[in-house]
Amino acid sequence: MNRVSPRLARRRLRKAVAGLLLVLLAALAPYIGVHGAGLDARAIMQSVYQQDTSRDATFRAEFDVFDKDNHSAKKRFLYRRLGSPGSSKVLVVFSDPQQVRGVALLSITQPGSPARQYIYTPAIRRVRDVAPQERSAPFIGTDFTYEDISEHALDDFSYKLINESETIEDHKVYKVQAAPVDLGRSQYKFVYYWVAQDVPVILHAEMYDSRGREIRMLHATDLKHVSGIWGARHVEMVSAQGGTRTVLTIDEVKFNTGLDAKLFTPENLEGTR
C-alpha cells in the first residue's frame, strides 16, 4: 500500500474543502443574494417573482378612483391569470358600473418579447390591439396604466441595490432601482422598489418617466399569506402630476383552480364574464 505524506494529505484535504465550498456557494447563491451580506438586487426581485408558485390565480377586486377634489367612483372587476408571473396571460373583466360592464383586457407576457394586449369594448363590439404608444395611457380612467396592468418578465429590467436600512410599515426593506433593458418597451426610465426583507413583497414603488420625473407612486398594505403565497390586498397608486389616486382592493383570492386556457385568447374576449 502507498503511504501518503501528512503534508500531501493536508493539501488534498484543503482542495476537497475548497471544492465543497464552491458547490455549496453555487447552490445557496439565490438565498445569499436575498438574505446574506453579499446582497444582489436581481436575487431580491427574483424572490418576489418566484415565491408565487401558482399555475393560475383568480380574484375579485375593485378600483376606487379619486379625482383631485377627492370625489370617488368604484369600478369592480374579475382578475384571472394563467401561468407564472412574468410568463403569463392576464385577463381583467369589468362588472360594474354599467358604463364599463363587459370591458375586457387580455395581456400576454413572455420573456424576451414585448407584452401583447387586447381590449374588448362592448359599446363597439370589437376586439382591438392596444398599441405600444398606449401603454402609458390611464387604464379605464384609473391611475394605473396599461403597462402597469400587464406583468413584466424579470429579465425585462436590470437591477441595482440602493439601500437596505429603511423601514416601511414596520418592515425593514431593500430599496432596488429597476431600469428597462430596452427603453423602447417601457414608459419608465427607471422604477424604485422597496421590497420587504422578511416577506418577498413590494411595499412601495416610485415610477419615473423618460425625463427622470416622478410620475406615479404605489403603496401596498394589508399583506396576506394564502396557499403559501404572499400578496398585498390594498394597493394605492398616486399620480404625482394630476393629484389623483386609485385604491385597489382585492378579495376572494383563489389559486390553482384549473382555469381554461381558451379564456385567454383575443377571439374569446367578447364572451368573457
C-alpha positions in Angstrom: 0.0 0.0 0.0 1.3 3.5 -0.9 1.6 5.8 2.1 0.6 9.5 1.7 2.8 12.0 3.5 1.0 14.2 6.1 1.8 17.4 4.0 0.2 15.9 0.8 -2.8 14.7 2.8 -3.4 18.2 4.2 -3.1 19.7 0.7 -5.6 17.2 -0.6 -8.0 18.0 2.3 -7.7 21.7 1.6 -8.6 21.2 -2.1 -11.5 19.0 -1.2 -12.9 21.5 1.3 -12.4 24.4 -1.2 -14.3 22.4 -3.8 -17.1 21.6 -1.4 -17.4 25.3 -0.5 -17.7 26.2 -4.2 -20.5 23.7 -4.7 -22.3 25.0 -1.6 -22.0 28.6 -2.6 -23.3 27.8 -6.0 -26.3 26.0 -4.5 -27.0 28.8 -2.0 -26.4 31.7 -4.3 -30.1 32.8 -4.6 -30.6 32.7 -0.8 -27.3 34.5 -0.1 -28.3 37.2 -2.6 -31.5 38.0 -0.6 -30.6 37.3 3.0 -26.8 37.4 3.3 -24.1 40.0 3.4 -23.4 39.9 -0.3 -26.7 41.3 -1.4 -27.7 41.0 -5.0 -30.5 43.2 -6.4 -31.6 40.8 -9.0 -31.9 38.0 -6.5 -34.1 40.2 -4.3 -36.5 40.8 -7.2 -36.3 37.2 -8.2 -37.6 36.2 -4.8 -40.7 38.3 -5.4 -41.4 36.6 -8.7 -40.6 33.1 -7.6 -42.5 33.0 -4.3 -45.7 32.8 -6.4 -45.6 29.1 -7.4 -49.3 29.0 -8.6 -50.3 27.8 -12.0 -53.3 30.1 -12.1 -54.9 32.8 -9.9 -58.4 34.3 -9.7 -59.6 37.2 -7.5 -62.3 39.8 -7.3 -61.3 43.4 -6.9 -62.4 46.9 -7.2 -60.8 50.3 -8.1 -61.8 53.3 -6.0 -60.8 56.2 -8.3 -60.4 59.6 -6.6 -60.2 62.9 -8.6 -58.2 65.9 -7.4 -61.2 67.1 -5.3 -61.4 63.6 -3.6 -64.6 62.6 -5.3 -64.6 58.8 -5.8 -66.0 56.3 -8.2 -65.9 52.5 -7.9 -65.1 50.0 -10.7 -65.4 46.3 -9.9 -63.7 43.6 -11.9 -62.6 40.0 -12.0 -58.9 39.2 -12.5 -57.6 35.9 -13.8 -54.0 34.8 -14.5 -52.8 31.7 -16.3 -49.1 30.8 -15.9 -46.4 32.2 -13.6 -45.6 35.9 -13.0 -43.6 37.3 -15.9 -44.6 34.4 -18.2 -48.4 34.6 -18.2 -51.7 35.6 -19.6 -53.8 38.0 -17.6 -57.5 38.7 -18.1 -59.3 41.6 -16.5 -63.1 41.8 -17.0 -65.2 44.7 -15.5 -68.6 44.0 -14.0 -69.6 47.5 -12.6 -70.6 50.2 -13.1 -72.8 49.9 -16.2 -70.6 52.1 -18.3 -67.7 49.7 -18.2 -69.5 46.4 -17.7 -68.1 43.8 -20.1 -64.9 45.7 -20.9 -62.1 43.1 -21.0 -58.4 43.4 -21.3 -56.1 40.5 -22.2 -52.3 40.9 -21.5 -49.9 38.2 -22.7 -46.3 38.4 -21.3 -43.4 36.2 -22.5 -39.8 36.7 -21.5 -37.7 38.3 -24.2 -40.6 39.9 -26.2 -42.9 42.9 -25.7 -46.2 42.3 -23.9 -49.2 42.0 -26.2 -52.5 43.5 -25.1 -56.0 43.2 -26.5 -59.1 45.1 -25.3 -62.8 44.4 -26.0 -65.3 47.2 -25.7 -69.0 46.2 -25.7 -70.1 49.6 -27.0 -68.4 49.0 -30.3 -68.4 45.2 -30.1 -64.8 45.0 -31.2 -61.5 43.5 -30.0 -58.5 45.6 -30.9 -54.8 45.6 -30.2 -53.5 48.0 -27.6 -50.8 49.9 -29.4 -47.3 50.3 -27.8 -47.8 54.1 -27.5 -50.9 53.5 -25.4 -49.0 51.7 -22.6 -48.7 55.0 -20.7 -52.4 55.8 -21.0 -54.7 55.5 -18.0 -56.4 52.2 -17.8 -60.2 52.6 -17.8 -59.9 56.0 -16.1 -57.7 54.9 -13.2 -54.2 56.0 -12.1 -52.9 52.6 -13.3 -51.6 52.5 -16.9 -51.9 49.7 -19.4 -48.3 48.8 -18.8 -49.0 48.6 -15.0 -51.7 46.1 -15.6 -49.5 43.8 -17.7 -46.8 41.8 -16.0 -43.1 42.3 -16.7 -40.7 39.4 -17.1 -37.8 39.6 -14.5 -35.2 40.0 -17.3 -37.0 43.0 -18.8 -35.2 45.1 -16.3 -31.7 45.4 -14.8 -31.4 45.9 -11.0 -29.3 47.9 -8.6 -29.4 47.8 -4.8 -29.6 51.4 -3.4 -30.3 50.9 0.3 -31.0 48.2 2.8 -31.6 50.2 6.0 -35.0 51.8 5.5 -38.3 50.7 7.2 -41.8 50.8 5.8 -44.9 49.6 7.7 -42.7 48.0 10.4 -40.8 46.0 7.8 -37.1 46.5 7.1 -36.8 46.9 3.3 -34.4 46.7 0.4 -34.6 49.7 -2.0 -33.9 48.5 -5.5 -33.6 50.5 -8.7 -35.0 48.8 -11.8 -34.2 50.1 -15.3 -35.6 48.7 -18.5 -33.2 46.7 -20.6 -34.9 48.1 -23.7 -36.1 51.7 -23.3 -38.5 51.2 -26.2 -40.5 48.7 -24.3 -41.4 50.7 -21.2 -42.7 54.2 -20.5 -40.4 54.3 -17.4 -36.8 55.3 -17.4 -36.4 53.6 -14.0 -38.5 52.5 -11.1 -37.6 52.3 -7.4 -38.9 49.3 -5.5 -39.0 48.9 -1.7 -39.1 45.1 -1.0 -39.8 43.8 2.5 -36.8 41.8 3.9 -39.0 39.4 5.9 -41.5 38.6 3.2 -41.0 38.7 -0.6 -43.5 41.5 -1.3 -43.1 45.0 -2.9 -44.4 47.5 -0.3 -43.7 50.7 -2.1 -42.7 51.9 -5.6 -41.9 55.1 -7.4 -42.0 55.4 -11.2 -40.1 57.9 -13.3 -40.6 58.9 -16.9 -38.1 59.3 -19.8 -37.1 62.7 -18.5 -36.5 61.5 -15.0 -39.6 63.0 -13.5 -41.6 61.1 -10.8 -45.0 60.4 -12.3 -46.5 57.7 -10.1 -46.2 56.3 -6.6 -47.5 53.0 -5.4 -48.0 51.8 -1.8 -49.1 48.4 -0.7 -50.6 47.3 2.6 -52.7 44.5 4.2 -50.4 41.6 3.5 -52.0 38.1 3.3 -50.5 34.6 3.1 -52.8 32.3 1.1 -51.8 28.8 -0.2 -48.1 29.6 0.7 -48.2 32.8 -1.4 -47.8 36.3 -0.1 -49.6 39.3 -1.5 -51.0 42.7 -0.7 -54.8 43.2 -0.6 -54.7 47.0 -0.5 -52.7 49.0 -3.1 -52.8 52.7 -3.7 -51.5 54.3 -6.9 -51.0 58.1 -6.8 -50.3 60.3 -9.8 -47.7 62.9 -9.0 -48.7 65.4 -11.6 -52.5 65.4 -11.6 -53.3 65.0 -7.9 -55.5 61.9 -8.5 -55.2 58.5 -6.9 -56.7 55.0 -7.3 -57.1 52.5 -4.5 -57.1 48.8 -5.5 -58.8 46.4 -3.0 -58.5 42.7 -3.6 -60.6 39.9 -2.1 -61.8 36.3 -2.8 -58.3 35.2 -3.8 -58.1 31.6 -5.2 -55.1 29.7 -6.7 -54.8 26.6 -8.9 -58.5 26.2 -9.8 -57.7 24.9 -13.3 -58.6 27.9 -15.4 -59.4 27.0 -19.1 -56.7 28.2 -21.5 -59.5 29.1 -24.0 -60.5 32.1 -21.9 -57.1 33.7 -22.6 -57.4 34.3 -26.3 -58.4 37.5 -28.2 -61.1 35.6 -30.1 -63.0 34.8 -26.9 -62.8 38.2 -25.3 -66.3 39.2 -26.4 -67.9 36.3 -24.5 -65.9 36.6 -21.2 -67.6 37.2 -17.9 
